[in-house]
Amino acid sequence: MRKFIYFIIVMIAHAIVSVSSMIYAFSHSMERWDKGGSPSSLEQVLSVIKDILFFPIVDMFHLAPKGMFSGLLGYIPILLNSGLWALVLIFGFIKIRTFLSNTTNKPD
């Protein structure tokens, strides 16, 4: 049960950071577009963060037919992607913790 709670927490945190970075990157790019300037370093960093966090599932959903995930359904790929990231992060954390506990508890 504790792993499931960790999964939900990591998934929600990932979804919030993903959507926030997308919104901030979009708002900064629109601001730049209005002024006709070049992208700032903050805008470039936000765009890279968004691209990393949206990989792989959200990127694949761009191949879906147009309008398939319109409106609130557009959050489905983001939640699936965040769930995948949460699984990978928690699995990796458990594997690292198991490896470290095995190496520190070995008798010489």
Summary of the structure (lengths in Angstrom):
residues: 108
radius of gyration: 18.5
end to end distance: 35.6
largest distance: 66.4
contacts: 257
relative contact order: 0.14
helix: 80%
strand: 0%
